[in-house]
Amino acid sequence: MGIEKVQALVLDVREYRETSFLVSLLTREYGHVRGVAKGARRRGSHLAAALQPFARVSAQVAIHPSGGLANITGADVLQRPTYAAPGAGSDDPAGVLARMAYAGVFAEVLTHSHENDPHSAELFDLAWTFFYGLETAPHPGSCAVAGLFALLAALGFAVQIEDSLRAFAPGTLPKSLYQIHPEDGTVLPGAPGSVHTAGLTEGGVFVLTVEAAEALAQLARNDYAREDLADFTVGQRAGRQLLRLATHLLETHLETRLRSVRYLEEMVLRPAV
């Protein structure tokens, strides 16, 4: 069990025993790695200062070949989004909370990925593009929508648009409601008179307004390209529908409840549009 230097993204940090942290990292080489940073909670620890959520770090890690917790012996910050830096938020607390909420959902999903995932390099690049894109995006909520659907696609759950809807030029979809079944992820026209409002129905079908369906069709036409995350724009009402849809799809396909979704709902999605 030798110590390797790896580039990693910090996904989650929790207190562990009296003086240590339990840390979730996303690495290019090994995918998701859980490890212990021993002594990191002691006063003046360099590890504690480096292992902050959403930071990109150069970490010294000893990975057990048979599995189990890795040993994180050192870390140096390479880059950190400003919203995740200590003391952030004094000028724009609401904006910082929103960015942290979006990043938190993204990071928690990645903690469910596996070690030695063949797509770990792709996930690493997508995650850093998203974390850093949130910092520079003029509309972080729109960036979050694009990023979460790009993450769904990278995990193999890409939303599909029915062929009959693809025939319409951008901006010309009929003004009606649309629906998506989370199990197969295909957007279809809603049956006339079957649904009246957007959101999740009792039957487990998610209903979208035409504005939300148009935005989703735009993302699908671009193959959920990560280079467009910061430039994607969607209206506030449609964006909130799509954020709820994305988190619902992630929870459905991961078969888990995401803790960070509650924070997202309380901090970002609950206020009146």
Buried (B, 14 or more C-beta within 10 A) or exposed (E): EEBBEBBBBBBBBEEBEEEBBBBBBBBBBBBBBBBBBBBBBEEEBEBBBBBBBBBBBBBBBEBEEEEEBBBBBBBEBBEBBEBBBEEBBEEEEEEBBBBBBBBBBBBBBBBBBEBEBEBBEEBBEBBBBBBBBBBEBEBBBBBBBBBBBBBBBBBEBBBBBBEEBEEEEEEEBEEEBBBBEBEEBBBBBBEEEEBEEBBEBEEEBBBBBBBBBBBBBBBBEBEBEBEBBBEBBBBEEBBBBBBBBBBBBBBBBBEEEBEBBEBBBEBBBEEEE
